[in-house]
Amino acid sequence: MEDILTKYTADEVEEAKGKTKRIEVRKKEYRLLKQKLEEHFNFEITDYIIDDILDYETYRHTCLMINLAVINNRISINDGEILKAGLRIIFEIKNDYDRFHRNVYIDTFDFDSWYDKYSTDEIVDIKKHLNRDDITLLKKLKIKIKNKIYTEQEVEILNMDLLSYYIADDMDEEELKMSKNLPKDASRKEYNKLLEKINKITENYKF
């Protein structure tokens, strides 16, 4: 990344780094909130409902999004009603036009310290987890493995690069269009095995 940024001014480099940090902070907030709410309600919560809460939307607007999720069969009618009532209590909503405040529910979090650790602490010897077939497949997918100990950020980037080839039976047409085709000399079976291995690494390290 440093090589890529050499052609930009110092201000442009700092702006780019700032944007990257804001994106990573948002992703961390999203994961924290989604995990905590889904553990509380014991059912999956649609992505755009989580985004509404993080964006300080009004309770009324979020209820409309819950209704939309029900219409689109992303959540059951019963779970939708449970979610509306539960969010009102959890976030101390007094009227429909109150806005969500994430700090009511998400514990205070030192994002600066987290991001520094996330992007600089080298903790995963990725090559120890990969065999020769894995390395060969990654080369076929044009995913380069660095000769270094990986940071959490680098493991996540590797995972995202792999996920760009992911296909599942329940994906819609738009999602399928966004998925890359595997090379002809790479099987879906070996790809799924490698993806499962990388996902296991993130679970073991609690990323």
Phi, psi and omega in degrees: 000323181300321179297321181296324186278353185296335182276359180256159178288165180300320180295319180293323178296315180295322178296317179296317178295323178296318179295318179299317180296318180297322178296315182293322177297317179298317179298320179293316177300317181300312181297318180299311183293314181299314180299315184292317180292320181291328174292325180291312185271342179064033169207161183288140180246128184302143186307314187289343174286318175299316180299320179303315181294317179293332181269011178059037178291165177285158177299320180300314181297318181293324176297323176296322178291326175295318177300320179296319178297323177295313180300322182272011179059031176271345179204147182285161178301314182297314180295326178298317179291321177298318181295315179302311182294319182292319179296323179300319181286311185301316185263012174056048180280127181262325177216170188297338183259007171294144178263150177289143174233110187302329184293344176294329188244324178272128178300150177302138189224130179277088185292328179297314179294318179299314183295322178299315178293317182301321188260349185235331183288118180270113190229344184242116173277086191300326183293335178292339182265353185247141175259183184298321179295322178298314180298319179298317180296318179299322177296320177298326180274003180061036176252117185272133175263124181281148179272071184197170171281132187274145168277168175302320180299318182291324175296319180295320178297317177301316179297318180293321177300319178293319182295342179294345178258004188285139175223135178227157183298330185267010179283141178275179185299319181295318179295321179294325179295329182281345181277135177282151175279140175292149174301155183298332182266018177235129182267153178295327181296313181289329176295311181299324179295318179291318179299319178297323180295316179293320177297325179295324178298314181296326178291315182297324180269001178057044176285000000 
